[in-house]
């Protein structure tokens, strides 16, 4: 009621972006697990994993540009970069 601030359009967009990042991250991990568990490595599984990774990296760059990267997403990228 009184004293509550109405969320701005930017804040709503930032939340939607973070939600999308988490969804893509989950799909990427799922594709990686599937790729690791399948015996004969199928090219479509490999491509699916690469597509999800590219989507995640794009969305992460957008979040960094907007300065909304959350701690969980930042930790994911930091751990992935440490493995390289």
BELKAHU-V723730 format. One record per backbone hydrogen bond with DSSP energy under -1.0 kcal/mol. CO is the residue of the C=O (numbers start at 1). NH is the residue of the N-H. E is the energy in kcal/mol with one decimal. If there is no record, write none. Layout:
co->{CO | CO}
nh->{NH | NH}
e->{E | E}
This chain:
co->{8 | 9 | 10 | 11 | 12 | 13 | 14 | 15 | 16 | 17 | 18 | 19 | 20 | 21 | 22 | 23 | 24 | 25 | 26 | 27 | 28 | 29 | 30 | 31 | 32 | 33 | 34 | 42 | 43 | 44 | 45 | 46 | 47 | 48 | 49 | 50 | 51 | 52 | 53 | 54 | 55 | 56 | 57 | 58 | 59 | 60 | 61 | 62 | 63 | 70 | 71 | 72 | 73 | 74 | 75 | 76 | 77 | 78}
nh->{12 | 13 | 14 | 15 | 16 | 17 | 18 | 19 | 20 | 21 | 22 | 23 | 24 | 25 | 26 | 27 | 28 | 29 | 30 | 31 | 32 | 33 | 34 | 35 | 36 | 37 | 38 | 46 | 47 | 48 | 49 | 50 | 51 | 52 | 53 | 54 | 55 | 56 | 57 | 58 | 59 | 60 | 61 | 62 | 63 | 64 | 65 | 66 | 68 | 74 | 75 | 76 | 77 | 78 | 79 | 80 | 81 | 82}
e->{-2.0 | -2.3 | -2.5 | -2.3 | -2.1 | -2.3 | -2.4 | -2.4 | -2.3 | -2.3 | -2.4 | -2.1 | -2.5 | -2.5 | -2.2 | -2.1 | -2.4 | -2.5 | -2.3 | -2.4 | -2.3 | -2.5 | -2.5 | -2.3 | -2.1 | -1.8 | -1.3 | -1.8 | -2.4 | -2.3 | -2.0 | -2.0 | -2.6 | -2.4 | -2.1 | -2.3 | -2.4 | -2.4 | -2.6 | -2.3 | -2.7 | -2.6 | -2.3 | -2.1 | -2.3 | -2.5 | -2.3 | -1.9 | -2.5 | -2.2 | -2.6 | -1.7 | -2.1 | -2.4 | -2.5 | -2.0 | -2.4 | -1.6}
